[in-house]
Amino acid sequence: MEQQPAVPPELLAIVQYLRSKAEVKTKTGVLNGKRHDYFKGKAVIKALLSPSYAKIHPSSSPPITDEAGAIALLNTLMPYAFFVRVERTPQTIAGAKVLHINPEQMRQMFDGESYYAWLYDGNQLMVIAGAALMVLVVLAGVMFPLWPMSLRIGVWYLSMAALGFVGLFFVIAIIRLILYIITWITVSPGIWLFPNLFEDVGFVDSFIPLWAWDIPPPKKVKKSKAEKQAEKEQKKANKKNKLTNGTKEASAVSSGNDTPAKED
């Protein structure tokens, strides 16, 4: 941990990218009684080879184009103790694997198949700002009786508007369910009011269209093994025919080019 402040700025930017911005899959483990995120070596190698890393790559060093270059960069970062090589043990604490540091592996080169635990939590500015904001919100709520009357009236109107919106949503949900039950009995398959209301779409798209029939999606017919095998053979035959036709066309073109021109 003492080595981290001595890291050069360009290497610190890479560490912050790997810790916060890169999509490195991590799990939670217990190391020396404390919880730490840990990752597999090949996950950060993949992150260094991704297009997003090229945007923050220092211009003073050559770009990383292969796995060997990524491993060389990670070996440069290891002496600064931002992460340490660990071994997973069969023991678990509250669902988290217990991690163990093997002193014999401390000085080994970075390995994509090994596990590494983060000893760096990243930039804590957002955490501090969030905590300060939470304290301010709590203080503002406690001091609500001291607010000016105009502010208290404005908050009351906003809360009533929010409650009205939630209540309207529940009313629409109940009405559409009643309408669906009635139409399902009378004119099957039934009609949904605002069919996209609970779908994963935008706010406006949730109310488009106004109504729709409850038509289930067509069922996929499972093909037998014989049909699948026949399709594979047909694709192979089509591919073979294309290759054959392409070869014939290329031969015809080349033979046409080799034919001597007639003299006048």
C-alpha positions as CSV (number, residue, x, y, z in Angstrom):
1,M,0.0,0.0,0.0
2,E,2.9,2.4,0.7
3,Q,4.1,2.0,-2.9
4,Q,0.8,3.4,-4.4
5,P,1.6,7.1,-4.0
6,A,4.8,6.7,-6.0
7,V,3.0,5.6,-9.1
8,P,3.5,7.8,-12.2
9,P,0.4,9.7,-13.4
10,E,0.1,7.7,-16.6
11,L,0.1,4.4,-14.8
12,L,-2.4,5.7,-12.2
13,A,-4.8,6.6,-15.1
14,I,-4.6,2.9,-16.3
15,V,-5.3,1.6,-12.8
16,Q,-8.3,3.9,-12.4
17,Y,-9.6,2.7,-15.8
18,L,-9.2,-1.0,-14.8
19,R,-10.8,-0.4,-11.3
20,S,-13.8,1.8,-12.3
21,K,-14.3,2.2,-16.0
22,A,-13.4,-1.1,-17.5
23,E,-15.9,-4.0,-17.5
24,V,-13.7,-6.3,-15.5
25,K,-15.8,-9.0,-13.9
26,T,-15.0,-9.2,-10.1
27,K,-16.1,-11.2,-7.2
28,T,-16.0,-10.5,-3.4
29,G,-13.6,-12.4,-1.3
30,V,-12.2,-12.2,2.3
31,L,-8.5,-11.4,2.6
32,N,-6.9,-11.0,6.0
33,G,-10.4,-10.6,7.6
34,K,-11.4,-7.8,5.2
35,R,-13.6,-8.0,2.1
36,H,-11.8,-7.3,-1.2
37,D,-12.9,-7.5,-4.9
38,Y,-10.9,-10.0,-6.8
39,F,-10.6,-10.9,-10.5
40,K,-9.1,-13.4,-12.9
41,G,-6.0,-12.2,-14.8
42,K,-7.4,-12.8,-18.2
43,A,-10.3,-10.3,-17.4
44,V,-7.9,-7.3,-17.2
45,I,-5.9,-8.5,-20.2
46,K,-9.2,-8.5,-22.2
47,A,-9.9,-5.0,-20.8
48,L,-6.5,-3.7,-22.0
49,L,-7.1,-5.0,-25.5
50,S,-10.6,-3.4,-25.7
51,P,-11.3,-0.3,-27.9
52,S,-12.3,1.7,-24.8
53,Y,-8.7,1.4,-23.4
54,A,-7.2,2.9,-26.6
55,K,-8.9,6.2,-25.7
56,I,-7.0,6.6,-22.4
57,H,-3.8,4.9,-23.4
58,P,-0.8,7.2,-22.7
59,S,0.7,8.6,-25.9
60,S,4.2,8.3,-24.4
61,S,4.1,4.4,-24.5
62,P,3.5,2.1,-27.5
63,P,-0.1,0.9,-28.0
64,I,-1.1,-2.5,-26.8
65,T,-2.0,-4.8,-29.7
66,D,-1.6,-8.3,-28.2
67,E,-1.7,-10.3,-25.0
68,A,2.1,-10.1,-24.5
69,G,1.9,-6.2,-24.4
70,A,-0.9,-6.3,-21.9
71,I,1.0,-8.7,-19.6
72,A,4.1,-6.5,-19.8
73,L,2.0,-3.5,-18.8
74,L,0.5,-5.4,-15.9
75,N,3.9,-6.5,-14.7
76,T,4.9,-2.8,-14.6
77,L,1.9,-2.1,-12.3
78,M,2.4,-5.0,-9.9
79,P,5.3,-3.4,-7.8
80,Y,3.0,-0.5,-6.9
81,A,0.7,-3.0,-5.0
82,F,-2.7,-1.9,-6.5
83,F,-3.5,-5.6,-6.7
84,V,-1.9,-8.7,-5.3
85,R,-1.9,-12.3,-6.5
86,V,-4.1,-14.6,-4.3
87,E,-5.3,-18.2,-4.1
88,R,-8.8,-19.2,-3.4
89,T,-9.4,-21.6,-0.5
90,P,-12.4,-23.9,0.0
91,Q,-13.5,-21.9,3.0
92,T,-16.2,-19.3,2.7
93,I,-17.4,-16.5,5.0
94,A,-20.9,-15.2,4.5
95,G,-20.9,-16.5,0.9
96,A,-17.5,-15.0,0.1
97,K,-14.4,-17.1,-0.7
98,V,-11.5,-16.8,1.7
99,L,-8.4,-15.6,-0.2
100,H,-4.8,-16.5,0.7
101,I,-1.5,-14.8,-0.3
102,N,1.2,-17.2,-1.2
103,P,4.6,-15.4,-0.5
104,E,6.3,-17.7,-3.1
105,Q,4.1,-16.3,-5.9
106,M,4.5,-12.6,-4.9
107,R,7.4,-12.0,-7.3
108,Q,6.1,-14.1,-10.2
109,M,5.1,-12.6,-13.5
110,F,1.4,-11.7,-14.2
111,D,-0.6,-14.8,-15.2
112,G,-3.9,-14.7,-17.0
113,E,-5.1,-17.9,-15.2
114,S,-4.4,-16.7,-11.7
115,Y,-6.6,-14.6,-9.4
116,Y,-5.7,-11.1,-8.1
117,A,-7.3,-9.1,-5.3
118,W,-7.7,-5.3,-5.5
119,L,-6.0,-3.3,-2.7
120,Y,-7.1,0.0,-4.3
121,D,-10.7,1.3,-4.0
122,G,-10.5,3.9,-6.7
123,N,-11.4,7.5,-6.6
124,Q,-13.4,8.2,-3.4
125,L,-14.6,11.7,-4.4
126,M,-18.0,10.5,-5.5
127,V,-18.4,8.4,-2.3
128,I,-17.6,11.5,-0.2
129,A,-19.9,13.7,-2.2
130,G,-22.7,11.2,-1.9
131,A,-22.3,11.0,1.9
132,A,-22.2,14.8,2.2
133,L,-25.4,15.0,0.1
134,M,-27.1,12.4,2.3
135,V,-26.2,14.4,5.5
136,L,-27.6,17.6,3.9
137,V,-30.9,15.9,2.9
138,V,-31.3,14.5,6.5
139,L,-30.6,17.9,8.0
140,A,-33.1,19.6,5.6
141,G,-35.8,17.0,6.5
142,V,-35.2,17.5,10.3
143,M,-35.3,21.3,9.9
144,F,-38.5,21.2,7.8
145,P,-40.5,23.2,10.5
146,L,-38.1,26.0,10.1
147,W,-38.5,26.3,6.3
148,P,-40.2,29.4,4.9
149,M,-44.0,29.0,4.4
150,S,-43.6,29.3,0.6
151,L,-41.2,26.4,0.5
152,R,-43.3,24.2,2.7
153,I,-46.4,24.9,0.5
154,G,-44.3,24.1,-2.7
155,V,-43.2,20.8,-1.2
156,W,-46.8,20.0,-0.2
157,Y,-48.0,20.6,-3.8
158,L,-45.1,18.5,-5.2
159,S,-45.9,15.6,-2.9
160,M,-49.6,15.7,-3.8
161,A,-48.7,15.7,-7.5
162,A,-46.4,12.6,-7.0
163,L,-49.1,10.8,-5.0
164,G,-51.7,11.6,-7.7
165,F,-49.4,10.3,-10.4
166,V,-48.9,7.0,-8.5
167,G,-52.6,6.7,-7.8
168,L,-53.4,7.3,-11.5
169,F,-51.0,4.6,-12.5
170,F,-52.8,2.1,-10.1
171,V,-56.2,3.2,-11.4
172,I,-55.1,2.6,-15.0
173,A,-53.7,-0.8,-14.1
174,I,-57.0,-1.9,-12.4
175,I,-59.2,-0.6,-15.3
176,R,-57.1,-2.4,-18.0
177,L,-57.3,-5.6,-16.0
178,I,-61.1,-5.3,-15.7
179,L,-61.4,-4.5,-19.4
180,Y,-59.3,-7.4,-20.3
181,I,-61.4,-9.9,-18.2
182,I,-64.6,-8.6,-19.7
183,T,-63.3,-8.7,-23.3
184,W,-61.7,-12.1,-22.7
185,I,-65.1,-13.5,-21.8
186,T,-67.1,-11.8,-24.5
187,V,-64.7,-11.3,-27.4
188,S,-61.8,-13.7,-26.9
189,P,-58.8,-13.4,-26.9
190,G,-59.4,-10.1,-25.1
191,I,-58.2,-6.5,-25.3
192,W,-55.4,-4.9,-23.4
193,L,-55.6,-1.1,-22.7
194,F,-52.1,0.3,-23.1
195,P,-50.5,-3.1,-23.9
196,N,-46.9,-1.7,-23.4
197,L,-47.6,-0.3,-19.9
198,F,-45.4,-2.8,-18.1
199,E,-43.0,-3.4,-21.0
200,D,-39.3,-2.3,-20.9
201,V,-39.8,0.8,-23.1
202,G,-39.7,4.5,-22.6
203,F,-42.3,6.6,-20.8
204,V,-44.1,7.8,-23.9
205,D,-43.9,4.3,-25.6
206,S,-45.6,2.8,-22.5
207,F,-48.9,4.5,-23.6
208,I,-48.6,3.6,-27.4
209,P,-50.7,2.0,-28.8
210,L,-53.9,2.8,-26.9
211,W,-55.2,-0.8,-27.1
212,A,-54.4,-4.1,-28.7
213,W,-55.7,-7.7,-29.0
214,D,-54.0,-10.2,-26.7
215,I,-52.6,-12.3,-29.5
216,P,-49.9,-14.7,-28.2
217,P,-46.7,-14.9,-30.2
218,P,-46.5,-17.9,-32.6
219,K,-45.0,-21.0,-31.0
220,K,-41.7,-22.1,-32.4
221,V,-42.0,-25.5,-34.0
222,K,-39.1,-27.8,-32.8
223,K,-37.4,-29.5,-35.7
224,S,-36.5,-33.1,-35.5
225,K,-32.9,-34.3,-35.7
226,A,-33.4,-35.6,-39.2
227,E,-34.7,-32.2,-40.4
228,K,-31.7,-30.4,-38.7
229,Q,-29.3,-32.8,-40.3
230,A,-30.9,-32.3,-43.7
231,E,-30.6,-28.5,-43.4
232,K,-26.9,-28.8,-42.5
233,E,-26.3,-31.1,-45.5
234,Q,-28.3,-28.7,-47.8
235,K,-26.2,-25.7,-46.5
236,K,-23.0,-27.6,-47.2
237,A,-24.2,-28.5,-50.7
238,N,-25.1,-24.9,-51.4
239,K,-21.7,-23.7,-50.2
240,K,-20.0,-26.3,-52.3
241,N,-22.0,-25.3,-55.4
242,K,-21.0,-21.6,-54.8
243,L,-17.4,-22.5,-54.6
244,T,-17.6,-24.7,-57.7
245,N,-19.4,-22.0,-59.7
246,G,-16.9,-19.4,-58.5
247,T,-14.0,-21.6,-59.7
248,K,-15.6,-22.1,-63.1
249,E,-16.2,-18.4,-63.5
250,A,-12.7,-17.6,-62.6
251,S,-11.4,-20.2,-65.0
252,A,-13.6,-18.9,-67.8
253,V,-12.3,-15.3,-67.2
254,S,-8.7,-16.4,-67.2
255,S,-9.1,-18.5,-70.3
256,G,-10.8,-15.6,-72.1
257,N,-7.9,-13.3,-71.1
258,D,-5.3,-15.8,-72.4
259,T,-7.0,-16.1,-75.9
260,P,-4.8,-14.2,-78.4
261,A,-6.5,-11.3,-80.2
262,K,-7.1,-11.9,-84.0
263,E,-4.9,-9.9,-86.3
264,D,-6.5,-7.7,-88.9
